Amino acid sequence: YGAIDRSDTAIQWIQEQGDEPWFMWLSFILPHGPLHLPPRELLQTDYSDLSPTAATSDNPIRYFHAMIEAMDTSIGRVLDSMTPEVRDNTYVIFIGDNGTGGGSITPPFQSGRAKGTVYQGGINVPLIVSGPGVLEGGVSEALINSVDLYATILEMAEVDVAGAVPARVNQDSLSFFPYLAKPDMSSRRDWVYADVFSGSFAGLPDANYTMRNDRYKLLRHQGTEEFYDLIEDPYEHVNLLTGTLSAEQRAQYRLLRDQIDALRA
């Protein structure tokens, strides 16, 4: 079973590092289709209503939750394998690579607005960090893109980003390291952007895309624009473009529209 094998390999590798500093990227396939019942030793919850051989389509959410629990257990095994001294001196970053698959979402998220789309259900993913100097229980509302992992990890390792990246290389990463100690500090980014398209750059002109700031989000889905207030409507149920925009909303729409045009030019 993949989660067990990956955890065992990770634990062994960490132990082999001894007192040397190390970096490890550990990717779990779970939770992912095809849905199934993980080994019982990875589960603490009673899933006796599920069967390794039954059709998961009859109860997909339960199988999905079991797979999440198996992943959590596996991550716990890796963390518990470290000595207290190593654990206290180690940054742990947990991030999802995409939103939940359409067959496993539940309200208030909507069908057709999950993995593979530019709606929040497809691109807004968990990001949890622990380690030296991280404020325990802190929550930051700052805008972060996954590309920011690069600069953040370099800063954690006390590597100067400007010195590490040749001047000829254009890199878009911004460290979110300062938020870990001061989660209330203002966002270093004014907006974040995402798009989704298949194949080569030839597909870019027709791609679905989105950009958001601290409140508003503009997206194009299958050629149609939609505009949302993520403070009042975090699950994107009310497309503001179907009504009359306020003066503030018109200004915010224009700001996002102009920035998208400049970025995609």
VEXDREN-2710 file (C-alpha; in Angstrom, 1 decimal):
% VEXDREN-2710
k/r/px/py/pz
1/TYR/0.0/0.0/0.0
2/GLY/1.5/3.3/-1.2
3/ALA/1.1/5.3/2.0
4/ILE/2.8/2.7/4.1
5/ASP/5.7/2.3/1.7
6/ARG/6.2/6.0/1.3
7/SER/6.1/6.5/5.1
8/ASP/8.6/3.7/5.7
9/THR/11.0/5.0/3.1
10/ALA/10.7/8.6/4.5
11/ILE/11.3/7.4/8.1
12/GLN/14.4/5.4/7.1
13/TRP/15.8/8.3/5.0
14/ILE/15.4/10.8/7.8
15/GLN/17.2/8.5/10.3
16/GLU/20.0/8.1/7.8
17/GLN/20.7/11.9/7.8
18/GLY/21.9/11.9/11.4
19/ASP/22.9/15.4/12.5
20/GLU/23.2/16.7/8.9
21/PRO/20.6/19.3/7.8
22/TRP/18.2/17.9/5.2
23/PHE/15.3/18.7/2.9
24/MET/12.6/16.2/2.0
25/TRP/9.6/16.5/-0.3
26/LEU/7.1/13.8/0.5
27/SER/4.1/13.4/-1.8
28/PHE/1.2/11.2/-0.9
29/ILE/-1.2/10.0/-3.6
30/LEU/-4.0/9.9/-1.1
31/PRO/-6.8/10.9/-1.3
32/HIS/-7.2/10.2/-5.0
33/GLY/-9.2/8.1/-7.3
34/PRO/-9.9/5.3/-7.6
35/LEU/-11.5/5.5/-4.2
36/HIS/-11.0/2.5/-2.0
37/LEU/-10.7/1.3/1.6
38/PRO/-7.2/1.7/3.0
39/PRO/-5.6/-0.9/5.2
40/ARG/-7.2/-1.1/8.7
41/GLU/-4.0/-0.3/10.5
42/LEU/-4.1/3.2/9.1
43/LEU/-7.6/3.8/10.4
44/GLN/-8.8/4.7/13.9
45/THR/-12.4/5.4/12.9
46/ASP/-14.8/2.5/12.5
47/TYR/-15.3/1.9/8.8
48/SER/-16.8/-1.5/9.2
49/ASP/-19.7/-0.4/6.9
50/LEU/-17.2/-0.2/4.0
51/SER/-15.7/-3.1/2.1
52/PRO/-12.5/-3.5/0.2
53/THR/-14.4/-5.2/-2.6
54/ALA/-17.7/-3.2/-2.6
55/ALA/-18.5/-0.5/-5.2
56/THR/-17.2/2.8/-3.9
57/SER/-19.8/4.6/-6.0
58/ASP/-22.4/3.6/-3.4
59/ASN/-20.8/5.7/-0.7
60/PRO/-18.0/7.8/-2.1
61/ILE/-17.7/10.4/0.7
62/ARG/-17.1/7.7/3.3
63/TYR/-14.3/6.1/1.2
64/PHE/-12.9/9.6/0.6
65/HIS/-12.8/10.3/4.4
66/ALA/-11.1/7.0/5.1
67/MET/-8.4/7.8/2.6
68/ILE/-7.8/11.2/4.2
69/GLU/-7.5/9.5/7.6
70/ALA/-5.0/7.0/6.2
71/MET/-2.9/9.9/4.9
72/ASP/-3.1/11.7/8.2
73/THR/-2.0/8.6/10.0
74/SER/0.9/8.2/7.6
75/ILE/2.0/11.8/8.1
76/GLY/1.8/11.2/11.9
77/ARG/4.1/8.2/11.6
78/VAL/6.7/10.3/9.9
79/LEU/6.5/13.1/12.4
80/ASP/6.6/10.7/15.4
81/SER/9.7/9.1/14.1
82/MET/11.8/12.2/14.7
83/THR/13.4/12.9/18.0
84/PRO/12.0/15.9/19.9
85/GLU/15.2/17.8/19.1
86/VAL/14.9/17.2/15.4
87/ARG/11.2/17.9/15.4
88/ASP/11.6/21.2/17.2
89/ASN/14.2/22.3/14.6
90/THR/12.3/21.2/11.5
91/TYR/9.8/23.2/9.3
92/VAL/6.9/21.1/8.2
93/ILE/4.9/22.4/5.3
94/PHE/1.6/20.7/4.3
95/ILE/-0.1/21.7/1.1
96/GLY/-2.7/20.3/-1.2
97/ASP/-2.0/20.2/-4.9
98/ASN/-5.5/20.9/-6.0
99/GLY/-9.1/20.9/-4.9
100/THR/-11.3/17.9/-4.1
101/GLY/-12.5/15.7/-7.0
102/GLY/-16.0/16.4/-8.1
103/GLY/-17.4/13.1/-6.9
104/SER/-16.3/13.7/-3.3
105/ILE/-17.4/17.3/-2.7
106/THR/-20.1/18.3/-0.3
107/PRO/-22.2/21.5/0.2
108/PRO/-21.6/24.4/0.4
109/PHE/-19.2/23.6/-2.5
110/GLN/-21.0/23.0/-5.8
111/SER/-20.9/20.2/-8.3
112/GLY/-18.8/21.1/-11.3
113/ARG/-16.8/23.7/-9.3
114/ALA/-14.1/21.4/-7.8
115/LYS/-10.8/19.9/-9.0
116/GLY/-9.9/21.0/-12.6
117/THR/-11.8/24.3/-12.4
118/VAL/-10.7/27.8/-11.4
119/TYR/-13.5/28.1/-8.8
120/GLN/-12.4/28.2/-5.2
121/GLY/-13.3/24.5/-4.9
122/GLY/-10.6/23.7/-7.4
123/ILE/-7.8/26.1/-6.5
124/ASN/-8.1/27.1/-2.8
125/VAL/-6.1/24.4/-1.0
126/PRO/-4.9/23.7/2.6
127/LEU/-1.6/25.2/3.6
128/ILE/-0.3/24.4/7.1
129/VAL/3.2/25.2/8.4
130/SER/4.8/24.3/11.7
131/GLY/8.4/24.9/12.9
132/PRO/10.8/27.2/14.7
133/GLY/9.2/30.7/15.3
134/VAL/5.9/29.8/13.8
135/LEU/3.0/31.2/15.9
136/GLU/1.0/28.2/17.1
137/GLY/-2.6/28.4/16.0
138/GLY/-2.0/31.5/13.9
139/VAL/-4.1/32.1/10.8
140/SER/-3.1/34.4/7.9
141/GLU/-5.5/35.8/5.3
142/ALA/-2.6/37.0/3.1
143/LEU/-2.7/36.1/-0.6
144/ILE/-0.3/33.2/-1.4
145/ASN/0.4/31.3/-4.6
146/SER/2.1/27.9/-4.6
147/VAL/5.1/29.4/-6.5
148/ASP/5.8/31.2/-3.2
149/LEU/7.1/27.9/-1.7
150/TYR/10.4/28.4/-3.5
151/ALA/11.3/31.7/-1.9
152/THR/9.9/30.7/1.5
153/ILE/11.9/27.5/1.7
154/LEU/15.1/29.3/0.7
155/GLU/14.4/31.8/3.5
156/MET/13.8/29.0/6.0
157/ALA/17.2/27.7/5.0
158/GLU/18.8/31.1/5.4
159/VAL/19.6/31.3/1.7
160/ASP/19.3/34.7/0.1
161/VAL/16.9/34.5/-2.9
162/ALA/18.6/37.3/-4.8
163/GLY/21.9/35.6/-4.5
164/ALA/20.6/32.2/-5.3
165/VAL/18.8/33.1/-8.5
166/PRO/20.8/34.5/-11.5
167/ALA/19.8/38.0/-12.5
168/ARG/18.8/36.8/-16.0
169/VAL/16.2/34.5/-14.5
170/ASN/12.7/36.0/-13.9
171/GLN/11.1/34.4/-10.9
172/ASP/7.7/35.2/-9.4
173/SER/8.1/33.7/-6.0
174/LEU/7.5/35.8/-2.8
175/SER/8.4/34.4/0.6
176/PHE/5.5/34.0/3.0
177/PHE/7.9/33.3/5.8
178/PRO/7.2/36.6/7.6
179/TYR/3.5/35.6/8.0
180/LEU/4.4/32.5/10.1
181/ALA/5.5/34.6/13.0
182/LYS/3.1/37.6/12.3
183/PRO/0.0/36.2/10.6
184/ASP/-1.8/39.6/10.9
185/MET/0.7/41.4/8.8
186/SER/-0.6/42.8/5.5
187/SER/-0.3/40.8/2.3
188/ARG/2.8/41.1/0.2
189/ARG/0.7/40.3/-2.9
190/ASP/-2.1/42.5/-4.3
191/TRP/-3.5/39.6/-6.3
192/VAL/-3.0/36.0/-7.2
193/TYR/-3.7/34.3/-10.5
194/ALA/-4.4/30.8/-11.8
195/ASP/-5.4/29.2/-15.1
196/VAL/-6.1/25.8/-16.5
197/PHE/-5.7/24.6/-20.0
198/SER/-4.7/21.4/-21.8
199/GLY/-1.8/20.8/-24.2
200/SER/0.8/23.4/-25.2
201/PHE/0.7/27.2/-25.1
202/ALA/-1.6/27.0/-28.1
203/GLY/-4.4/26.4/-25.7
204/LEU/-3.7/29.5/-23.6
205/PRO/-6.0/32.0/-25.4
206/ASP/-9.1/30.0/-24.7
207/ALA/-8.0/28.9/-21.2
208/ASN/-10.2/29.2/-18.1
209/TYR/-8.5/31.7/-15.8
210/THR/-9.0/33.6/-12.6
211/MET/-7.5/36.5/-10.6
212/ARG/-8.5/37.6/-7.1
213/ASN/-7.5/40.3/-4.6
214/ASP/-8.3/40.5/-0.9
215/ARG/-12.0/40.6/-1.6
216/TYR/-13.1/40.2/-5.2
217/LYS/-12.5/37.5/-7.8
218/LEU/-12.8/37.7/-11.6
219/LEU/-12.8/34.5/-13.6
220/ARG/-13.5/33.2/-17.1
221/HIS/-15.1/29.8/-17.3
222/GLN/-15.8/28.3/-20.8
223/GLY/-15.6/31.7/-22.3
224/THR/-18.0/33.5/-19.9
225/GLU/-16.9/36.0/-17.3
226/GLU/-18.0/35.8/-13.6
227/PHE/-17.3/38.1/-10.8
228/TYR/-17.6/37.3/-7.0
229/ASP/-17.3/39.0/-3.6
230/LEU/-15.4/36.3/-1.7
231/ILE/-16.1/38.0/1.7
232/GLU/-19.9/38.0/1.3
233/ASP/-20.0/35.0/-0.9
234/PRO/-17.0/32.7/-0.3
235/TYR/-18.5/29.7/-2.1
236/GLU/-19.3/31.7/-5.3
237/HIS/-23.0/31.3/-5.5
238/VAL/-23.8/34.8/-6.7
239/ASN/-22.2/36.1/-9.9
240/LEU/-22.2/39.9/-9.5
241/LEU/-22.2/40.4/-13.3
242/THR/-25.8/39.2/-13.4
243/GLY/-26.9/42.3/-11.5
244/THR/-25.9/46.0/-11.3
245/LEU/-22.4/46.6/-9.9
246/SER/-21.9/49.2/-7.2
247/ALA/-19.3/51.9/-7.8
248/GLU/-16.8/50.0/-5.7
249/GLN/-17.5/46.8/-7.5
250/ARG/-17.1/48.4/-10.9
251/ALA/-13.7/49.8/-9.8
252/GLN/-12.5/46.5/-8.5
253/TYR/-13.7/44.7/-11.6
254/ARG/-11.8/47.1/-13.8
255/LEU/-8.6/46.7/-11.7
256/LEU/-8.7/42.9/-12.0
257/ARG/-9.7/43.1/-15.7
258/ASP/-6.7/45.4/-16.5
259/GLN/-4.3/43.3/-14.5
260/ILE/-5.4/40.1/-16.2
261/ASP/-5.0/41.7/-19.7
262/ALA/-1.5/42.9/-18.8
263/LEU/-0.5/39.6/-17.5
264/ARG/-1.8/37.6/-20.4
265/ALA/-0.7/40.0/-23.1
END
